Amino acid sequence: MKKPIWITNFKNYEQSIGQRAVDLAKIHQQVADETGKSLAVAVSPLDIYRVSQEVSIPVLSQSMDPVDFGKNTGSILPQGIKRAGGAGSLINHSEDRVERQILEETTGFAQKSGLIRIVCAESPEEVEQLAELDPDFIAFEPPELIGSTTASVATAHPESIKKSVELARGIPLLVGAGVSSVEDVKISLELGASGFLAATVIVKADNPLEKLRELIAAME
């Protein structure tokens, strides 16, 4: 996935499940085709196959488990993500946190399965800790700003982005948590971010296509 990249996390919003996930992913594909910019989507594991059949941009799982083939009923199998057409997975999102040992095992299984590993961190200090795992990307999202449409980490705590970029030790840093404006995008990139992990601003937009075009245009 080339940088800078925009990743929209579909979460489990009504607007982004089932056929609606396909429709929203196609909007991302359209913008990628129009602009030549790098976009990806993180969807429910239930929707990976149907979405990946309809778009060529990377389709990520929102989560995965550190398991192998076998008796793991109900687990999200890394190889299953790959075979369904998934390119990678979010790991340790603030809404799906895991303990350090599980985190290490999960990133290991993801790497073994050839999946892109996007590990989420809630603070610059955690960014530094997770850099030790050498993931493909670290997504920095202060939890108190996730889902906000009135404040973002770029405007409320820009210094934390700069610090996180430094502590990431060269691992590309994605910025999330309230990113919703052209200003948020420009500030984050100026501070060294390699892309974005967003959700509400696109999924719940009155016009997701136009909002996505607006934000992607600022990714210069």
Buried (B, 14 or more C-beta within 10 A) or exposed (E): BEEBBBBBBBBEBEBBBEEBBBBBBBBBBBBBEEBEBBBBBBBBBBBBBBBBEBBEBBBBBBBBBBBEEEEEEEBBBBBBBBEBBBBBBBBBBBBEEBEEEBBBBBBBBBBEBEBBBBBBBBBBEBBBBBBEBEBBBBBBBBBBBBBBEEBBBBBBBBEBBBBBBBBBEEBBBBBBBBBBBEEBBBBBBEBBBBBBBBBBBBBBBEEBBEBBBBBBBBBE
